Amino acid sequence: MQLLNGPCPLAVESLCQVVKIESVAKASSVSGGIKVDKKIVTLADIERYEQIPIEERLVAHNTYDMIQHGASLDPQAPALSFFMAGASYKEATSYSYAEFLGEVNRTANMLNDLGVGPTDVVSYLLPNLPQTHFVLWGGQAAGIVNPINPLLDAEIIQEICVHAKTKVLVALGSVPGSDIWEKVTQIRDQLPELQAIIRVMGASDEAAGIYGYEQTVSRYNADKLDSGRQIRANEIASIYHTGGTTGTPKLAPHTHFNEVAMVAMVRPTWTKLQPGDTFMCGLPLFHVNGTVVTGSLPLSVGAHILLMGTKGYRDPGVIENFAQIVEHYRGVFFSAVPTVLSMLLGALDKSADISSLKFLLCGAAPLSPQLCEKFEARTGMKIAEGFGQTEGTCGSIINPIEGLCKVGSIGLRLPYQQAKIFILDQDGRYVRDADVDEIGTLCIKGPNVFPGYLEERHNRNVWPKQDWLNTGDMGRQDEDGYFWLTGRSKELIVRGGHNIDPAIIEGPAAAMEGIELAAAVGQPDAHAGEVPVVFVQLREGAQITPEEVLDYLTKRIGERAAIPKDAFIMKQLPLTAVGKLFKPKLCWLAIERVYCEVLQSIASMVDSLSVSVGEHPVHGTLASITAKLSAGQDEAELRQQVEELLGPYMTRYDLQLR
């Protein structure tokens, strides 16, 4: 790959002329322009903070003006730095805020010239590059942006673009190690709304409707939006893919107000962060965590984004050199999933100075208390575990950075984010609020909650009360207001932060000759949190092995992370009284299998051992372990061994010795 040429400088005077945000004048006294009265560490602090309407907390009412605001704090401060790979982390290209805003303007003006207006969709298939940020924010300034995971199969990408009504597709050109352009050539003729393709790191072929990004964008004005567009807060800014595969993918739109409100909701809980701080981005820029937590948030306060290579955490060099990267760039914050923390823990160079790190945000999948404690002890920093989802723009609940962190909980609700545990009926309708510590369905309401899925059928049973979103997660709220997740009401498998719809496994499995029923669930995994596995029931007389099932599915599932790790053949899958598959039983069986396998290493210490997993009124699921201690063995040592072995897993256990 070759880096794009350096950006054309944008005069500071022209930048200052276009910024018309009243709160900018106060920026010197209110950290990044957002006033934080005092630390937000308790539920009472949150309630006090909410006495001022959120509209008065905003620095802007759309994402373009929000970036202008961040740039106005110091136009010559670094906005974005990028290195190609972890092994060459010292070789970075950097953009000041003036230069960054200039490239956003150029990109928006180019898109507008290609016919993109406020209701038109620009989809992109890009790795983490500076150009990705320019397309993300320039696309929102011109129209609506639709980030797509470039690792998806071509057929799934095609369906997303069709349902999003993609007018312009931006994609990485043909470069070694990437098949993105190959996918584009496969699907371009199947996109009825498509009018142009923009090729990043590739030449133009305008006769074929292809425009080389670097070649084309350089011709456009960097000083302002030539369209003169005044972006309204209720206009759609982006559309994110949240699940589904063929036919009707689940696409979640965000308004500009959703996105700027999200920043205003997160910022007061992170009072340590200041303009100039370096946010390290290793998560992909097709996911809300990458685009919001290490995107719009730092841009809104004049902070510095460090884009860690095209592959982010998937680059072994980034993991291997992470401590040196922190030391070199004086990184202050990063966001990750538990899988990444596990890898970093084993790779951190103890000789490197990582004292600049203040805290990190961990989400997308449950974090085991053992991993949390080990990482904090090793690094001296604090992990803020939280909860969020694309439908809530990004985040909803988080353990307070400077307050009480209850390990294992997801924390307190963010300011302006209403969150409750509801008891719902079998049709997903509201019955009542749950009592303290009573398990129910986690539901949220607030300025960050999206207006609903593009495909109307996906909106059924997701709104139990007016404006309240059913997150699909089961949980409880304790007497201090902290939330604890206990399971999922929606059938979703989360592999290392990657959401997997079981239907994309079950559909192909049920179509295999000889299979009568199929069900996919998540199986506990020490590294990824959980991995997909499939249980199948065969037709009478069929002779199929688990290996044949896996081979069949590997060739037919278009999402790599969704390919099952294992297949199990059962004489009969568990059913409810009305004949519906009872998936909780399969989840329990998967947990039992893993825990029994892991505990084999203590076989010499016990005469017998059994594991039984079932429902629990407080924890949701509990593994009951019964063992008979062998003569001469120490009980305390056995308990410590079990704690070490099962610590990386999220399902709670109870050990009874006899």
BELURCOR-V864638 format. One record per residue. RES is the residue in three letters. PSI is psi in whole degrees, 0 to 359 (NA if undefined). Layout:
res-><RES & RES>
psi-><PSI & PSI>
This chain:
res-><MET & GLN & LEU & LEU & ASN & GLY & PRO & CYS & PRO & LEU & ALA & VAL & GLU & SER & LEU & CYS & GLN & VAL & VAL & LYS & ILE & GLU & SER & VAL & ALA & LYS & ALA & SER & SER & VAL & SER & GLY & GLY & ILE & LYS & VAL & ASP & LYS & LYS & ILE & VAL & THR & LEU & ALA & ASP & ILE & GLU & ARG & TYR & GLU & GLN & ILE & PRO & ILE & GLU & GLU & ARG & LEU & VAL & ALA & HIS & ASN & THR & TYR & ASP & MET & ILE & GLN & HIS & GLY & ALA & SER & LEU & ASP & PRO & GLN & ALA & PRO & ALA & LEU & SER & PHE & PHE & MET & ALA & GLY & ALA & SER & TYR & LYS & GLU & ALA & THR & SER & TYR & SER & TYR & ALA & GLU & PHE & LEU & GLY & GLU & VAL & ASN & ARG & THR & ALA & ASN & MET & LEU & ASN & ASP & LEU & GLY & VAL & GLY & PRO & THR & ASP & VAL & VAL & SER & TYR & LEU & LEU & PRO & ASN & LEU & PRO & GLN & THR & HIS & PHE & VAL & LEU & TRP & GLY & GLY & GLN & ALA & ALA & GLY & ILE & VAL & ASN & PRO & ILE & ASN & PRO & LEU & LEU & ASP & ALA & GLU & ILE & ILE & GLN & GLU & ILE & CYS & VAL & HIS & ALA & LYS & THR & LYS & VAL & LEU & VAL & ALA & LEU & GLY & SER & VAL & PRO & GLY & SER & ASP & ILE & TRP & GLU & LYS & VAL & THR & GLN & ILE & ARG & ASP & GLN & LEU & PRO & GLU & LEU & GLN & ALA & ILE & ILE & ARG & VAL & MET & GLY & ALA & SER & ASP & GLU & ALA & ALA & GLY & ILE & TYR & GLY & TYR & GLU & GLN & THR & VAL & SER & ARG & TYR & ASN & ALA & ASP & LYS & LEU & ASP & SER & GLY & ARG & GLN & ILE & ARG & ALA & ASN & GLU & ILE & ALA & SER & ILE & TYR & HIS & THR & GLY & GLY & THR & THR & GLY & THR & PRO & LYS & LEU & ALA & PRO & HIS & THR & HIS & PHE & ASN & GLU & VAL & ALA & MET & VAL & ALA & MET & VAL & ARG & PRO & THR & TRP & THR & LYS & LEU & GLN & PRO & GLY & ASP & THR & PHE & MET & CYS & GLY & LEU & PRO & LEU & PHE & HIS & VAL & ASN & GLY & THR & VAL & VAL & THR & GLY & SER & LEU & PRO & LEU & SER & VAL & GLY & ALA & HIS & ILE & LEU & LEU & MET & GLY & THR & LYS & GLY & TYR & ARG & ASP & PRO & GLY & VAL & ILE & GLU & ASN & PHE & ALA & GLN & ILE & VAL & GLU & HIS & TYR & ARG & GLY & VAL & PHE & PHE & SER & ALA & VAL & PRO & THR & VAL & LEU & SER & MET & LEU & LEU & GLY & ALA & LEU & ASP & LYS & SER & ALA & ASP & ILE & SER & SER & LEU & LYS & PHE & LEU & LEU & CYS & GLY & ALA & ALA & PRO & LEU & SER & PRO & GLN & LEU & CYS & GLU & LYS & PHE & GLU & ALA & ARG & THR & GLY & MET & LYS & ILE & ALA & GLU & GLY & PHE & GLY & GLN & THR & GLU & GLY & THR & CYS & GLY & SER & ILE & ILE & ASN & PRO & ILE & GLU & GLY & LEU & CYS & LYS & VAL & GLY & SER & ILE & GLY & LEU & ARG & LEU & PRO & TYR & GLN & GLN & ALA & LYS & ILE & PHE & ILE & LEU & ASP & GLN & ASP & GLY & ARG & TYR & VAL & ARG & ASP & ALA & ASP & VAL & ASP & GLU & ILE & GLY & THR & LEU & CYS & ILE & LYS & GLY & PRO & ASN & VAL & PHE & PRO & GLY & TYR & LEU & GLU & GLU & ARG & HIS & ASN & ARG & ASN & VAL & TRP & PRO & LYS & GLN & ASP & TRP & LEU & ASN & THR & GLY & ASP & MET & GLY & ARG & GLN & ASP & GLU & ASP & GLY & TYR & PHE & TRP & LEU & THR & GLY & ARG & SER & LYS & GLU & LEU & ILE & VAL & ARG & GLY & GLY & HIS & ASN & ILE & ASP & PRO & ALA & ILE & ILE & GLU & GLY & PRO & ALA & ALA & ALA & MET & GLU & GLY & ILE & GLU & LEU & ALA & ALA & ALA & VAL & GLY & GLN & PRO & ASP & ALA & HIS & ALA & GLY & GLU & VAL & PRO & VAL & VAL & PHE & VAL & GLN & LEU & ARG & GLU & GLY & ALA & GLN & ILE & THR & PRO & GLU & GLU & VAL & LEU & ASP & TYR & LEU & THR & LYS & ARG & ILE & GLY & GLU & ARG & ALA & ALA & ILE & PRO & LYS & ASP & ALA & PHE & ILE & MET & LYS & GLN & LEU & PRO & LEU & THR & ALA & VAL & GLY & LYS & LEU & PHE & LYS & PRO & LYS & LEU & CYS & TRP & LEU & ALA & ILE & GLU & ARG & VAL & TYR & CYS & GLU & VAL & LEU & GLN & SER & ILE & ALA & SER & MET & VAL & ASP & SER & LEU & SER & VAL & SER & VAL & GLY & GLU & HIS & PRO & VAL & HIS & GLY & THR & LEU & ALA & SER & ILE & THR & ALA & LYS & LEU & SER & ALA & GLY & GLN & ASP & GLU & ALA & GLU & LEU & ARG & GLN & GLN & VAL & GLU & GLU & LEU & LEU & GLY & PRO & TYR & MET & THR & ARG & TYR & ASP & LEU & GLN & LEU & ARG>
psi-><149 & 136 & 150 & 157 & 157 & 151 & 154 & 126 & 147 & 129 & 137 & 322 & 317 & 327 & 311 & 331 & 329 & 349 & 118 & 58 & 121 & 325 & 352 & 323 & 337 & 359 & 326 & 338 & 358 & 71 & 98 & 13 & 358 & 114 & 126 & 113 & 315 & 182 & 139 & 98 & 348 & 168 & 326 & 321 & 319 & 314 & 323 & 318 & 327 & 358 & 337 & 127 & 147 & 330 & 330 & 351 & 347 & 143 & 347 & 167 & 9 & 163 & 329 & 312 & 329 & 318 & 321 & 318 & 311 & 321 & 329 & 339 & 321 & 93 & 335 & 359 & 153 & 129 & 320 & 132 & 148 & 131 & 151 & 321 & 159 & 329 & 339 & 43 & 340 & 348 & 84 & 148 & 133 & 153 & 130 & 170 & 323 & 317 & 318 & 310 & 324 & 318 & 327 & 316 & 313 & 313 & 316 & 318 & 323 & 314 & 318 & 321 & 334 & 7 & 8 & 122 & 185 & 333 & 8 & 148 & 131 & 111 & 147 & 144 & 90 & 146 & 185 & 105 & 159 & 320 & 330 & 317 & 319 & 320 & 320 & 308 & 325 & 325 & 322 & 332 & 330 & 319 & 234 & 133 & 140 & 91 & 136 & 138 & 113 & 351 & 349 & 154 & 157 & 321 & 321 & 319 & 318 & 314 & 321 & 313 & 322 & 313 & 333 & 345 & 54 & 125 & 323 & 132 & 124 & 128 & 153 & 138 & 188 & 104 & 153 & 137 & 1 & 139 & 16 & 312 & 326 & 320 & 321 & 316 & 332 & 326 & 346 & 325 & 353 & 13 & 98 & 332 & 353 & 131 & 340 & 152 & 133 & 123 & 113 & 131 & 48 & 162 & 161 & 150 & 74 & 333 & 332 & 8 & 24 & 129 & 120 & 125 & 302 & 321 & 322 & 316 & 333 & 344 & 354 & 160 & 134 & 351 & 331 & 175 & 113 & 338 & 338 & 16 & 133 & 106 & 123 & 148 & 329 & 2 & 150 & 131 & 322 & 161 & 121 & 143 & 124 & 353 & 182 & 162 & 266 & 151 & 292 & 76 & 148 & 114 & 125 & 114 & 148 & 138 & 165 & 323 & 319 & 313 & 318 & 328 & 323 & 317 & 316 & 332 & 325 & 320 & 315 & 340 & 352 & 57 & 344 & 340 & 138 & 162 & 138 & 343 & 147 & 118 & 121 & 121 & 115 & 356 & 154 & 150 & 20 & 3 & 144 & 331 & 316 & 321 & 335 & 298 & 320 & 33 & 270 & 326 & 303 & 324 & 328 & 340 & 12 & 26 & 178 & 125 & 127 & 110 & 110 & 76 & 166 & 331 & 353 & 227 & 346 & 354 & 114 & 330 & 329 & 317 & 313 & 323 & 16 & 313 & 320 & 326 & 316 & 312 & 317 & 319 & 1 & 53 & 138 & 326 & 147 & 161 & 142 & 172 & 162 & 325 & 316 & 317 & 321 & 318 & 318 & 322 & 323 & 352 & 350 & 130 & 116 & 341 & 345 & 149 & 106 & 24 & 345 & 336 & 130 & 312 & 170 & 156 & 128 & 128 & 197 & 336 & 154 & 141 & 125 & 141 & 324 & 314 & 320 & 311 & 319 & 318 & 317 & 320 & 322 & 322 & 339 & 9 & 172 & 135 & 126 & 106 & 137 & 188 & 139 & 174 & 161 & 321 & 338 & 25 & 318 & 293 & 153 & 324 & 140 & 147 & 132 & 135 & 318 & 14 & 202 & 123 & 116 & 104 & 129 & 339 & 168 & 358 & 205 & 154 & 151 & 157 & 138 & 357 & 107 & 135 & 133 & 160 & 119 & 146 & 121 & 157 & 183 & 344 & 9 & 16 & 148 & 134 & 309 & 166 & 143 & 154 & 169 & 130 & 11 & 132 & 133 & 204 & 129 & 124 & 149 & 156 & 141 & 180 & 346 & 349 & 130 & 163 & 355 & 157 & 152 & 316 & 116 & 327 & 337 & 348 & 358 & 134 & 22 & 355 & 84 & 332 & 166 & 120 & 2 & 126 & 129 & 113 & 343 & 2 & 140 & 146 & 185 & 161 & 128 & 181 & 341 & 0 & 2 & 142 & 144 & 126 & 140 & 356 & 192 & 136 & 331 & 149 & 90 & 138 & 129 & 106 & 103 & 35 & 356 & 117 & 129 & 125 & 119 & 335 & 331 & 349 & 316 & 324 & 303 & 323 & 316 & 337 & 350 & 133 & 129 & 349 & 129 & 315 & 150 & 143 & 131 & 137 & 172 & 134 & 135 & 141 & 131 & 334 & 312 & 4 & 300 & 157 & 152 & 139 & 159 & 134 & 134 & 149 & 127 & 154 & 155 & 128 & 351 & 143 & 97 & 138 & 158 & 323 & 322 & 323 & 313 & 318 & 318 & 314 & 325 & 327 & 350 & 352 & 124 & 1 & 112 & 318 & 341 & 352 & 122 & 145 & 333 & 159 & 141 & 133 & 123 & 149 & 320 & 129 & 147 & 138 & 154 & 178 & 336 & 12 & 13 & 145 & 133 & 88 & 329 & 322 & 321 & 322 & 318 & 319 & 321 & 320 & 314 & 315 & 313 & 315 & 320 & 319 & 316 & 321 & 359 & 334 & 348 & 17 & 328 & 347 & 350 & 153 & 331 & 155 & 135 & 151 & 129 & 127 & 137 & 188 & 147 & 139 & 338 & 314 & 352 & 301 & 141 & 135 & 117 & 118 & 125 & 129 & 151 & 117 & 133 & 154 & 135 & 356 & 148 & 126 & 317 & 321 & 320 & 315 & 321 & 320 & 316 & 319 & 319 & 319 & 320 & 354 & 320 & 351 & 154 & 337 & 125 & 153 & 159 & 121 & 120 & 125 & 143 & NA>
